Amino acid sequence: MDKNPLILGGTTEATALCLALSAAGIGGTISFAGRVMRPVRQPLPQRVGGFGGIAGLERYLADHRISHVIDATHPFAAQISANAVRACAEAQVPLIALGRAPWSAGPDDNWAHVPDIAGAVAALNRPAARVMLAVGRMHLAEFAPNPQHFYLLRLIDAPEAALPFPDCRVVQDRGPFTTKADLALMQAHRIDLVVCKNSGGTGAQAKLLAARALGIPVVMIDRPALPPRLEAHDVAAVLDWLGHGRTDLGV
Ligand SMILES: NC(=O)c1ccc[n+]([C@@H]2O[C@H](COP(=O)([O-])OP(=O)(O)OC[C@H]3O[C@@H](n4cnc5c(N)ncnc54)[C@H](OP(=O)(O)O)[C@@H]3O)[C@@H](O)[C@H]2O)c1
């Protein structure tokens, strides 16, 4: 049977995987949640929108004769990743996650770890600061209880609703970012605290390297727990797993 993989996307890794699948002549479909107005163009057919929970994803796998699922979603997209584990187990479709290692603090970093968004909100219950709040668009309202800060927000799309911050600046941009540009951005806005998710990868690491260079503390939101699943850390390992690489994946 021809391979017909479904890639759960929304990350630079998913885009890289699609390029490799297309180049290898494997094909497949990439799925987006639909959170971003103009997703990056992909070399594979794409679908957009939720599946309708575990049962909906299971139905999609059967209806579209999906042979493999590659979960290349963001490490904080815990719901779709958990759904994929359950749906693939039920449908007996092999699943692998294409993940990124989390960032870890070096000796020159000053990170305070918090377990989740609520922990970051609690950490901001402190005197006014100039905060680079790099948590994406979906969770901004949760920071409303701390209006005393200046917030610098970098978002792919302009916010749809009014922001709950009396003093903030929105910069519309899409990664990957460079350390030089992030240093300049933080200096221009006199940032003295960074709040971010431990996304890992290289595309969003620049702000941490800039924070290190400027001696700025970081509130680091640790990753949510996910069910156990097979994991690969690069595109080549996924191709191996699909039987199109150099060797079989030993994971
Ligand atoms: N969370 C982040 O920090 C972050 C950062 C960068 C990019 N992203 C990307 O943005 C998307 C949404 O993230 P999230 O944190 O809102 O996810 P989530 O909380 O895990 O997912 C919520 C619901 O959105 C739908 N969904 C999520 N990803 C999907 C996909 N790739 N294709 C189809 N449906 C999807 C599913 O709906 P149904 O239950 O109806 O199927 C899922 O139950 C993900 O694809 C992720 O890769 C997230």
The ligand as an SDF file (V2000), in Angstrom:
LIG
                    3D

 48 52  0  0  0  0  0  0  0  0999 V2000
    0.4290   26.1880   21.7720 N   0  0  0  0  0  0  0  0  0  0  0  0
    1.4370   26.8980   21.2930 C   0  0  0  0  0  0  0  0  0  0  0  0
    2.2100   27.5330   22.0360 O   0  0  0  0  0  0  0  0  0  0  0  0
    1.7080   26.9210   19.8180 C   0  0  0  0  0  0  0  0  0  0  0  0
    2.7870   27.6570   19.3320 C   0  0  0  0  0  0  0  0  0  0  0  0
    3.0580   27.6490   17.9520 C   0  0  0  0  0  0  0  0  0  0  0  0
    2.2540   26.9240   17.1070 C   0  0  0  0  0  0  0  0  0  0  0  0
    1.1960   26.2100   17.6180 N   0  0  0  0  0  0  0  0  0  0  0  0
    0.3780   25.4270   16.6790 C   0  0  0  0  0  0  0  0  0  0  0  0
   -0.9330   25.9150   16.7420 O   0  0  0  0  0  0  0  0  0  0  0  0
   -1.8700   24.8390   16.7090 C   0  0  0  0  0  0  0  0  0  0  0  0
   -2.8670   24.9740   17.8470 C   0  0  0  0  0  0  0  0  0  0  0  0
   -2.1710   24.9590   19.0890 O   0  0  0  0  0  0  0  0  0  0  0  0
   -2.9890   24.8040   20.4350 P   0  0  0  0  0  0  0  0  0  0  0  0
   -2.0280   24.9730   21.5590 O   0  0  0  0  0  0  0  0  0  0  0  0
   -4.2360   25.6050   20.3880 O   0  0  0  0  0  0  0  0  0  0  0  0
   -3.3670   23.2550   20.3360 O   0  0  0  0  0  0  0  0  0  0  0  0
   -4.1860   22.3070   21.3280 P   0  0  0  0  0  0  0  0  0  0  0  0
   -4.6390   23.0760   22.5240 O   0  0  0  0  0  0  0  0  0  0  0  0
   -3.3940   21.0790   21.5390 O   0  0  0  0  0  0  0  0  0  0  0  0
   -5.4090   21.9160   20.4160 O   0  0  0  0  0  0  0  0  0  0  0  0
   -6.7290   22.3890   20.6110 C   0  0  0  0  0  0  0  0  0  0  0  0
   -7.5780   21.8540   19.4850 C   0  0  0  0  0  0  0  0  0  0  0  0
   -7.2130   22.4790   18.2490 O   0  0  0  0  0  0  0  0  0  0  0  0
   -7.2820   21.5340   17.1870 C   0  0  0  0  0  0  0  0  0  0  0  0
   -5.9260   21.3910   16.6270 N   0  0  0  0  0  0  0  0  0  0  0  0
   -4.7270   21.6670   17.1830 C   0  0  0  0  0  0  0  0  0  0  0  0
   -3.7220   21.4680   16.3300 N   0  0  0  0  0  0  0  0  0  0  0  0
   -4.2880   21.0180   15.1900 C   0  0  0  0  0  0  0  0  0  0  0  0
   -3.7780   20.6550   13.9210 C   0  0  0  0  0  0  0  0  0  0  0  0
   -2.4510   20.7030   13.6370 N   0  0  0  0  0  0  0  0  0  0  0  0
   -4.6640   20.2380   12.9720 N   0  0  0  0  0  0  0  0  0  0  0  0
   -6.0050   20.1820   13.2350 C   0  0  0  0  0  0  0  0  0  0  0  0
   -6.5390   20.5410   14.4140 N   0  0  0  0  0  0  0  0  0  0  0  0
   -5.6960   20.9610   15.3820 C   0  0  0  0  0  0  0  0  0  0  0  0
   -7.8210   20.2700   17.7890 C   0  0  0  0  0  0  0  0  0  0  0  0
   -9.2240   20.3520   17.6790 O   0  0  0  0  0  0  0  0  0  0  0  0
  -10.1590   19.0390   17.5910 P   0  0  0  0  0  0  0  0  0  0  0  0
  -10.1910   18.4660   18.9700 O   0  0  0  0  0  0  0  0  0  0  0  0
  -11.4520   19.5740   17.1060 O   0  0  0  0  0  0  0  0  0  0  0  0
   -9.4890   18.1090   16.6040 O   0  0  0  0  0  0  0  0  0  0  0  0
   -7.3940   20.3710   19.2360 C   0  0  0  0  0  0  0  0  0  0  0  0
   -8.1580   19.5920   20.1310 O   0  0  0  0  0  0  0  0  0  0  0  0
   -1.0850   23.5380   16.7500 C   0  0  0  0  0  0  0  0  0  0  0  0
   -1.2080   22.9360   15.4990 O   0  0  0  0  0  0  0  0  0  0  0  0
    0.3400   23.9510   17.0700 C   0  0  0  0  0  0  0  0  0  0  0  0
    1.3050   23.2060   16.3720 O   0  0  0  0  0  0  0  0  0  0  0  0
    0.9050   26.2040   18.9490 C   0  0  0  0  0  0  0  0  0  0  0  0
  1  2  1  0
  2  3  2  0
  2  4  1  0
  4  5  1  0
  4 48  2  0
  5  6  2  0
  6  7  1  0
  7  8  2  0
  8  9  1  0
  8 48  1  0
  9 10  1  0
  9 46  1  0
 10 11  1  0
 11 12  1  0
 11 44  1  0
 12 13  1  0
 13 14  1  0
 14 15  2  0
 14 16  1  0
 14 17  1  0
 17 18  1  0
 18 19  2  0
 18 20  1  0
 18 21  1  0
 21 22  1  0
 22 23  1  0
 23 24  1  0
 23 42  1  0
 24 25  1  0
 25 26  1  0
 25 36  1  0
 26 27  1  0
 26 35  1  0
 27 28  2  0
 28 29  1  0
 29 30  1  0
 29 35  2  0
 30 31  1  0
 30 32  2  0
 32 33  1  0
 33 34  2  0
 34 35  1  0
 36 37  1  0
 36 42  1  0
 37 38  1  0
 38 39  2  0
 38 40  1  0
 38 41  1  0
 42 43  1  0
 44 45  1  0
 44 46  1  0
 46 47  1  0
M  CHG  2   8   1  16  -1
M  END
$$$$
